[in-house]
Amino acid sequence: MQRVAIVTGATSGIGSALCERLLQEDENIHICLACRNMDKANATRDNLLSSFPRAHISIVKIDVGRLESVLRAAQEIKMRYGEENGTWMSS
């Protein structure tokens, strides 16, 4: 079973560094970038894929400051992956 890591705040700083570290440690992990700015999320995914071309990276839109957005994203994540193996909140 493939491990899935959900990372908020993944487009910069600690979140971005965390994604890189997770991919360095496990090339088979699936990283889900949980972000509110889709342009930044796509740029982050492209940047990660340039360094880790075999990486599995997806994006879920979420605004952690809005409960409705969090609930919607949680439902989408559950439908996509079943259970995640880790959630990192760095936003």
C-alpha positions in Angstrom: 0.0 0.0 0.0 1.3 3.4 -1.0 1.8 5.9 1.9 0.0 9.2 1.5 1.1 12.4 3.2 -1.2 15.4 3.2 0.8 18.7 3.6 -0.7 22.1 4.1 1.4 25.2 3.6 3.3 23.2 1.0 4.0 26.1 -1.4 6.8 27.7 0.6 9.0 27.6 3.6 8.7 24.7 6.0 5.9 23.0 4.0 7.9 23.0 0.8 11.0 21.7 2.6 9.0 19.0 4.3 7.7 17.8 0.9 11.3 17.6 -0.4 12.4 15.7 2.7 9.5 13.2 2.5 10.4 12.5 -1.2 14.1 12.1 -0.4 13.3 9.5 2.3 10.6 7.6 0.4 10.4 7.8 -3.4 7.1 5.8 -3.4 5.2 8.2 -1.0 2.3 10.1 -2.5 2.4 13.8 -1.5 -0.9 15.6 -1.5 -0.4 19.4 -1.6 -3.3 20.9 0.4 -3.3 24.5 -0.7 -5.6 27.5 -1.2 -3.7 29.1 -4.1 -3.8 26.7 -7.0 -1.3 28.7 -9.1 1.3 28.3 -6.3 0.3 24.7 -5.8 0.9 23.9 -9.5 4.2 25.7 -9.5 5.3 23.8 -6.4 4.2 20.5 -7.9 6.2 21.3 -11.1 9.3 22.3 -9.0 9.1 19.1 -7.0 8.7 17.0 -10.1 11.7 18.6 -11.7 13.8 17.3 -8.7 11.9 14.1 -8.2 10.6 13.1 -11.7 9.1 9.8 -10.5 7.2 11.4 -7.6 3.5 11.0 -7.0 2.1 14.5 -6.3 -1.5 15.6 -6.3 -3.3 18.8 -5.2 -6.4 19.4 -3.1 -7.8 22.9 -2.7 -8.2 24.0 0.9 -8.4 27.1 3.0 -7.6 26.0 6.6 -9.1 29.2 7.9 -12.6 28.2 6.6 -14.4 25.2 8.2 -16.4 24.5 5.1 -13.3 24.3 3.0 -11.6 22.0 5.5 -14.7 19.7 5.6 -14.9 19.6 1.8 -11.2 18.9 1.4 -11.4 16.1 4.1 -14.2 14.4 2.1 -12.2 14.7 -1.1 -9.1 13.3 0.5 -11.1 10.4 2.0 -12.7 9.6 -1.4 -9.3 9.7 -3.2 -7.1 7.9 -0.8 -9.1 6.2 1.9 -6.8 6.8 4.8 -3.8 9.0 4.7 -0.7 8.0 6.6 0.2 11.4 7.8 -1.0 15.0 7.9 1.4 17.9 8.3 -0.1 21.3 9.0 2.6 23.9 8.2 0.3 26.7 7.1 
